[in-house]
Structures are given as C-alpha cells and as structure tokens.
Amino acid sequence: MLNSQILELDLKAYLSQRRELVEASLESSITVVYPETLYESMRYSLLAGGKRLRPILCLASCELAGGTVDMAMPTACALEMIHTFSLIHDDLPAMDNDDYRRGKLTNHKVYGEPVAILTGDALLGYAFEFIVVETQGVPAHRLVEVIAKLAHAIAATGLVGGQVVDLECEGLQNINIETLNFIHSHKTGALLESSVLSGAMLAGADNELLQRLSRYASYIGLAFQIVDDILDVTGTQEELGKTPGKDQKAQKITYPSLWGIEESQRKSQELVELAKAELVDFGEKAQPLMAIADYITARRK
C-alpha cells in the first residue's frame, strides 16, 4: 500500500499530465474565424483554465475499462465545452450575476450578455459535433449511447432541471435535504456522472462496471457539491477564482447551512470512502479514480 504522501505526489503528477493533454486538445479544438467575436468569446471561456476534472474523469474511466486516452479525448473535450457553457450561463445577471470565474472576468463582463448567451449555445452545440467528428476507433453505437447520456445530463433531466429548482428555492427557508439533494444531483452530479460513465462506455464496459462507476460518480458528485458549499463559506476570492459568499447573499440553502461546517466535512469524507469502496476490486487500474475521490475533499478551489 502506498503511503498518503506518495499518493498525493502521484496524483499531482497525474492531474498535471492529464490537464496538459486536455489543454492541448482544447487549444486546437476552436480556431477564430468569422464571426470573430463569437469564436474569441468561446476560446476566452473554454481556455480560461480550471481543474479540468470532468475530462480527466472521462479519460481515467476509459482506461479503467480497457480503452485509451486517444479514444476518449474528443468526449473529454466535449465535456469541458458543456461544463463551460453551463458556467457562462450560470454567471449571467439573470442567474448568479457573478463578475469573476476562474480568476478572470466572466464572459458577459467582457463580451456582453447577448454574446455570452450565444457563446454558451455555440459551445453546447459544438460539443456534440466534436464527439461525432473527432472520435476514432469507437463503434458508432457506443457514440450514440454516449451522446444520449450527455444529453440526458444536460436537459430538464439533468443540470437545467437542477438549475430551475435552485432558482425557485432562492430566498426560501423551508428547503429540506431531499430538495437540496435533488438540486445538486441534477445541477452538478449529472454531468459528473456522465463524465465518469462516458469514458467507460466508449471502451465497451460491461453493466457491472458501469453500475459501480455510476455509484462512484453519485458519491463523488455529492461530495464535490458539499465541498463547494463549504468553500463558498471558508474560501477567499484568490483561492476560489470567483466571488465567495454568493450562496449566503442569494439566500440559498446549502449543506453547511443545514448541517454546519464540521458535519458537512464529515459527510463529504464519508461519501468519498463509499465511492472508493466501489472500485477497490479493480486494483491498480482504479487508483486514479480513487485518488481523484480523495482530491475532491482536500481541494481548496
């Protein structure tokens, strides 16, 4: 068994190396042509940095299921395009009305609200085209299944549905844990689950592995959101790259507001342990996904 320090160093190297691969693919995915403003806006937000957690989860699950990085990279990039679309729209004045994202001015602050809306739309549409056109060596029926999975994670059944309920609950004080879980399992968890499952689906994973990965993803998705809620209370703008304290200003119910910071931290760690337990039978091949689960509770941004 590797000690925690070596695991941490390995994880840093793994994340760094995979992030570089993803960044290079994203960099080449969009070139600036007419109308230049739209393409520049797409690149501005897509290439603004970030953890690239969703693409990395996709690559890791594909390798766990016996696939390759090259096989999964177009879908990994598409996941980041979809995530970026959701962030651009989430930051709009009609939603969270935020000025900063990933340490930079939000898209609508640079390009204006109309272009920001259309930039999100353009990234969402391009994501699906990118999967179909760029993926090599994967049977067509698997691509169709991946596209259906991603569409389900985005629509009313996923992050859009979660966002609507989140908006409806702003300012309400009688929100229960079931409603809060619904919001975040859809708004955050659905795309994280698709990130994990899509990579394995591309590699032809069997149902047992997909079920284990689905449970893993649901656990880390909820843990991720709990930690996000904690960091919104405890983090600084320099650490987060975005404005802290937004949830309290918007009068949103969060996990710390229901449970307190200490209990929220305990719950997130418990979820991470449950996630890792789903993959323990897969040995060394599952180590990246297990280490990422630990990273979720240890992160500061």
SVG drawing of the C-alpha trace seen along z (x, -y; Angstrom):
<svg xmlns="http://www.w3.org/2000/svg" viewBox="-41 -44 47 51">
<polyline fill="none" stroke="black" stroke-width="0.4" points="0.0,0.0 1.4,-3.4 1.6,-5.9 -0.5,-9.1 2.4,-11.4 3.5,-9.3 -0.2,-9.0 -0.5,-12.8 2.6,-13.4 1.5,-10.8 -1.9,-12.4 -0.4,-15.9 1.7,-14.5 -1.2,-12.6 -3.5,-15.5 -0.9,-17.8 0.0,-15.5 -3.7,-14.8 -4.5,-18.5 -1.8,-19.3 -3.1,-16.8 -6.7,-18.2 -5.5,-21.8 -3.6,-21.0 -6.7,-19.3 -8.9,-22.2 -6.5,-24.7 -6.7,-23.1 -10.4,-22.5 -11.5,-26.0 -9.9,-28.4 -11.0,-32.0 -12.9,-32.6 -15.8,-34.8 -17.7,-36.0 -14.5,-36.5 -16.2,-37.9 -18.1,-34.7 -15.1,-32.4 -12.9,-34.6 -15.6,-34.5 -15.8,-30.7 -12.0,-30.5 -11.9,-33.1 -14.1,-30.9 -13.1,-27.5 -9.3,-28.2 -9.6,-30.1 -8.1,-27.2 -9.7,-25.3 -9.2,-21.8 -10.4,-20.0 -11.9,-17.4 -14.6,-16.2 -12.3,-15.5 -9.8,-13.8 -12.5,-11.6 -13.6,-10.6 -10.0,-9.6 -9.5,-7.7 -12.7,-5.7 -11.9,-4.8 -8.5,-3.5 -10.0,-1.5 -12.4,0.1 -9.5,1.1 -9.7,-1.9 -7.2,-4.6 -6.7,-8.3 -6.9,-9.0 -10.2,-7.1 -11.8,-9.3 -10.2,-12.7 -12.9,-14.1 -15.6,-13.3 -13.4,-14.6 -13.1,-17.9 -16.8,-17.9 -17.5,-17.6 -15.4,-20.6 -17.3,-22.5 -20.6,-21.6 -19.3,-22.5 -18.1,-25.9 -21.5,-26.5 -23.1,-25.9 -20.7,-28.3 -21.2,-31.1 -25.0,-30.9 -24.8,-30.4 -22.8,-33.6 -25.3,-35.8 -27.2,-38.5 -30.4,-36.5 -28.8,-33.6 -25.9,-34.1 -24.8,-37.5 -21.1,-36.9 -18.2,-39.1 -15.4,-36.5 -14.8,-33.0 -11.5,-31.1 -9.9,-34.3 -10.9,-36.2 -13.8,-38.5 -16.9,-36.4 -17.8,-36.1 -20.7,-38.6 -18.5,-41.2 -16.1,-41.0 -18.4,-40.4 -21.8,-41.5 -24.9,-39.4 -26.2,-38.7 -22.8,-37.3 -22.3,-35.4 -25.7,-33.6 -24.9,-32.8 -21.4,-31.7 -22.8,-29.1 -25.2,-27.9 -22.4,-27.6 -20.2,-25.6 -23.1,-23.2 -23.9,-22.5 -20.2,-22.2 -19.6,-19.6 -21.8,-17.0 -20.4,-17.7 -16.9,-17.3 -17.6,-13.9 -19.0,-12.6 -16.4,-14.1 -13.2,-13.7 -13.7,-10.3 -11.7,-7.5 -11.7,-3.7 -15.1,-3.6 -18.2,-1.8 -21.0,-4.1 -23.5,-2.6 -21.2,-3.4 -21.0,-7.1 -24.8,-7.2 -25.1,-5.9 -22.6,-8.5 -24.4,-11.3 -27.7,-10.2 -26.1,-10.0 -24.7,-13.5 -27.9,-15.0 -29.8,-13.4 -27.3,-15.0 -27.9,-18.5 -31.6,-18.7 -34.6,-19.0 -33.5,-15.6 -30.1,-17.0 -28.3,-20.3 -31.0,-22.5 -33.7,-20.9 -31.5,-21.3 -30.8,-24.9 -34.5,-25.7 -35.3,-24.2 -32.2,-26.0 -33.6,-29.3 -37.1,-28.5 -35.7,-27.9 -33.7,-31.1 -34.8,-33.0 -36.9,-30.1 -36.1,-28.9 -38.1,-25.7 -36.0,-23.7 -35.4,-20.1 -32.5,-17.9 -34.4,-15.9 -34.9,-19.1 -31.3,-20.1 -30.1,-16.7 -32.3,-16.9 -30.8,-20.2 -27.2,-19.1 -27.6,-15.6 -29.0,-17.2 -27.2,-20.6 -23.7,-19.2 -23.9,-15.4 -25.5,-14.6 -22.6,-15.9 -20.0,-14.4 -21.7,-11.0 -21.7,-11.4 -18.0,-12.2 -17.2,-9.0 -19.6,-6.8 -18.9,-8.1 -15.3,-7.1 -16.1,-3.6 -18.9,-3.4 -16.5,-4.3 -14.3,-1.4 -17.2,1.1 -17.5,1.5 -19.9,4.2 -23.0,3.5 -21.4,4.4 -18.6,1.9 -21.0,-0.8 -23.2,-0.3 -20.1,-0.5 -18.9,-3.6 -22.4,-5.1 -22.5,-4.7 -18.9,-6.0 -19.9,-9.1 -23.0,-9.8 -21.0,-9.7 -18.2,-12.0 -20.7,-14.3 -22.5,-14.9 -19.2,-15.2 -18.0,-17.7 -21.0,-19.9 -20.8,-19.7 -17.1,-20.8 -18.1,-23.6 -20.7,-24.8 -18.0,-24.7 -15.5,-26.7 -18.1,-29.3 -18.1,-30.0 -14.5,-29.5 -12.6,-30.3 -11.2,-33.6 -11.6,-35.0 -7.9,-34.4 -8.3,-30.7 -11.6,-30.2 -11.1,-32.3 -14.7,-33.5 -16.6,-35.6 -17.1,-33.8 -20.2,-34.2 -22.6,-34.1 -24.9,-31.5 -25.5,-33.5 -26.1,-36.7 -28.6,-34.8 -30.2,-33.3 -29.6,-29.8 -29.9,-26.8 -26.6,-24.9 -25.2,-21.8 -23.3,-23.9 -26.4,-26.0 -28.3,-22.7 -25.6,-20.7 -22.8,-23.1 -19.2,-23.1 -17.9,-20.2 -20.8,-17.9 -20.6,-18.8 -16.9,-17.9 -17.6,-14.6 -20.4,-13.8 -18.2,-14.6 -15.4,-12.4 -17.9,-9.6 -19.1,-9.8 -15.6,-9.7 -15.0,-6.4 -18.1,-4.9 -17.0,-6.0 -13.6,-4.3 -15.2,-1.2 -17.0,-0.7 -13.7,-0.4 -11.4,1.4 -11.8,4.7 -10.1,3.2 -6.7,2.8 -4.1,0.5 -6.2,-0.4 -8.7,-2.1 -6.0,-4.1 -6.5,-7.4 -10.3,-7.4 -9.8,-6.6 -7.1,-9.3 -9.4,-11.8 -12.1,-11.0 -9.7,-11.9 -8.7,-15.1 -12.3,-16.3 -12.4,-16.7 -8.9,-18.0 -9.2,-20.8 -9.2,-24.5 -10.8,-25.7"/>
</svg>
